[in-house]
Amino acid sequence: MSNNPIRQTENYEVTLRLGAAGRLSESEIQSRVRRYGMVASKQTWLVDAVRQILCSAGIVPMMFTAYHSFSRELDKLSRQEYSTASKQKMLVVLADKWTLRGLSRPVLLEIAQNLFCLTPPAPAEPGPD
């Protein structure tokens, strides 16, 4: 698969015009191609941004795929309409999940903060004894 979102989008348009999704009107084809192009561009940007963070953290390339999977889960979370507190709690759950799979928690949190503006909730202050 090409890393060039323009080429990916052009190939997608060709497959639509050849009937891969059935008979579509010209406006429907253009609408689908436009949406596909936006998503392809965002995904390419996301992969590059995560790769930059991983390289600066000294993560071995063999582990990049797992970190990209984590970033896709965060991307999905960031698009959903939850409160900030709920998103923070879900971030902790995702970070725990991927940490148990062998990824570095500080790097996961750096990806969340730098790319998605998500931070874990502040620790609760201890009450009086």
N, C-alpha and C positions, 0 to 999 in steps of 0.2 A: 504494500500500500504506500502510496506517495505521501510525503510529508508536506506537499504543496497544496494548501486548501483551494487554490484557484483551479488547479488541475483536477482535484477530487470533485469539485463542484461541476466542472465541465463534463467529467465522466458520468456523474450522476444525471445530469441533464440529458445526455445521450441515451442512457438506459431508460429514462422516462419517455423520451420521444420514440424509442423503439418498442414501447408498450409493456415494459416490465411491471408497471402498476395498473395495467388495463388502459382503457381509453380515457384520456384526460383532456379537458379543454386547455387551450393555450394559457389562459389566465391561471388555471390550477397548476400547470407545469411551472410557470414563472414563479408562482407563490411558493411551491415546494422547493424549487431551486434556490430561491432567496433565503428561505429558512435553513436549508441544508448548508448554504455558504456561510451563514452567520455561525452556525454550530461548528462547522469545520474550522473556521478561523479561530473561534474561542478555544477549541480543543488543542489546536496547534500551539496557540499562545500558552495554554496551561501546561502542556508537556514541556515546552521550552523553559518556562518559569520554574517549574518543579526541578527540572534538570539542573538549572543554575544553582538552586538552593542545595541540591544533593552534592554537586561537585564542590561547592564551597565548604560543605560539611565533611567532605572526605568519604562519602558513602561509595562503596564499590558498585560499579555499573551493573553487576549481576542482580542487585537489589532494587534497581530503578523501577521495574514493573510493579512491584508491591507498593512502592510509594506513589506511583501514578494511580494505582487502584484506590488508595486512600484519598488522593486528591479528587478523583471522580466522585467518591462518596460525599466529600465535602462540597463539591460543586452542586450536587443534587440537594444536599441539606440547605445550602445557601439560597437556592431558588424556591424553597418551600416557605410558606407563610406561617412561621412559628414566632413566638416571642423570643427576645434576645436571651432570656433566662433558659428557655427550653432548648434553644440552639447551643447554648453553653453546656448544658447537661448532656446533650447528644454528642457534642464534641468530646467530652470526657469518655463517654462510652466507646466512641469510635477509636479514640487514642488508646484506650485500654485494649480493645480488640486487636489493633495492629501492633501494639507493643507485645502482646502475648504471642504474636506471629513472628517476633524477632526484630521488629523495626525499632529505631531509636525514638523514644518519646520526645526528647527536645527537638529533634528534626521534624517530627510530625506536628508539634505545636508551632514551630516556626513556619511551616507551610500553611497551617490554619490561620496564623496571625498575619503573615505577609501577603498572602494571596486572597484570603477570604474575609479578612478583618474579624476573625473569630478568636476569642480568647476563652480559656477555661474560667469558670466562676472563681471569684476570690474566695480563699478559705474562710470559713466562718470563724468569727472571733470567739474565743472561749468565754463562757459566762462566769460570773462570780461563783466561787466555791462556797 
